[in-house]
């Protein structure tokens, strides 16, 4: 996944929300320091800072929606072309967001699986590099603190031979930590509910899916099959290609969350840029997904045209004999947060 992971890291570092740069808040936490060793300078971050950052991120995304999504809901609430049902759902979600912003009642009763993707510079250390919490342990500690302090629902079950048990603190954290150049950290936090996660699907196709009529039919059928049980309006993500099925599904998951918004676009009708860049946005297929969602009749839960508020489609490298395709959704809770340490 090397090229794809590097492309993801660049997109997360650029931090876009619906095409607009994300505004960051500076947190009042113990600052990193510099360590000189072996002729190189390393950024040393206290484990307590990493844990506190994680707690803050997961707390915010449990109670606050991203500005881009709020703007979309506000536009739908007053759109004269929207159905009365769609306007009702948009208004209800705005009221829900207003109540949740008070910090007492979360955006959704399913507060989700705590997930984080990290691109950590090769010259970034947790503490002094000696014994103590590593990056994953510090992030996990912060997530546990967020669920406890916010009285969020614990949803994670530990496997057993014939019986599963609640872990009691929503652990373990679902984490992916990748190495990158430099000494900065770029992080993407997400809480994924079970209903929207259940709509993720992988299809093993052939290159014939790139034929316009066949792709349109595939998109129409896949979008219609989503239904409304995962709480629309959705962001619907489609990943086409991938050097493995796992890479394809990961791309759909990240694209649905908005983490790949900064990928460069592939113009309509272009044969493809070639090379080794890793991943590209496909605006033409995104438009196809939105058309299929509007025509599905599902609407924002009760019929209409607002099944999807947004769509993402990404194209990936693939083996010539394989063409995996994945679809994923982000539900009406749409909970993510960007962070960085530098």
C-alpha positions, 0 to 999 in steps of 0.5 A: 500500500506504499503509494496509496498510504503516502497519498492518504498522508498528503491528503490528511496533511492538507486537511480539507473539509468540503473543499475548504481548509480546516481551521485548527485550534491550538490546544493548551497542552504540554508542548513538544521539545527537541532532542539532539542525537546522532547528529539529528534533531528529534521532536519529543512529544510527552505521552500525556500530550498525545493522550490529551489530544486524543481525548479532546478529539474524540470528545469533540467529534461525539458532540459537534458536527463538521462545519461543511456538513452543517452548511449542507444541512442548512441549505437542504432545510430551506431548499424549495426543491427538496421534498417536505420529508427531506426538509423535515429530516434536515431540520431535525438533524440541525436541532439535534446538532444544536442540542449535542453541542451543549456537550451532554447528549452526543450526536448519536446514541451509537457513539461508535468505534474509536478509530485513528489514522496517524502519519508520524514523522520518522524524527518524532518521538513519544517522550524521550524514546525510552520506556513508557507509553508508545503512540498507540497506547497514549492515543488509546488512553485518551480515547478511553478517557473521552468515553468515560468523561462523556458517558458515551456508550460502550459498543465493543465486544471481546470475542469468546468461544461461545459468548462475547463480553462488553469490554466496558470502556469501548476499547480497543482503539482501532488504530493505524500508524504509518511512518512519514518523513520529517518530525510532524504528526498528522492525525485523523480521528473518526467514530464509526457507528455500526449501522453505517459500517454495516453498509461497507461492501466489496465487489470483485469486478473486471475492467468492463466496469469502466464501460460507461453504461456498465458503471452507471448500472453498477452505481445505480444498483449499489446505491439503491441497495444501501437503503436507509437503515444506516441513517441518511443523508449519507456521504457515499464513497466509491473506491475503484481499484486497489492493489489488494481488496484491503486497500480498496476497502480502506480507500472507501472508508477514508473517502467516506470520512472526508480524509481523501478530499485533498486528492487531486482530481482526474478530469472527466474523459482523461485516460489517467495520469499514469505514474506512481501517485497512488490515488485520484479523485474521480469527479465524473463518478461522484456526479454519477453517484449523486444522480443515482442517490437522488433518483433512488427515491429513498430520500433522507429516510422518508422518501425524496431526493436527499439520500446523499448530501455528498459523494466521493469516488477515488481511483487506485492502482490495481493488478491487471487481473483484479478490479476490486470495487468498494462502497461505503457510507458516512451516516448523518452523525459524520464524526471526524476530526483532524489534528497535528503535532509539530 
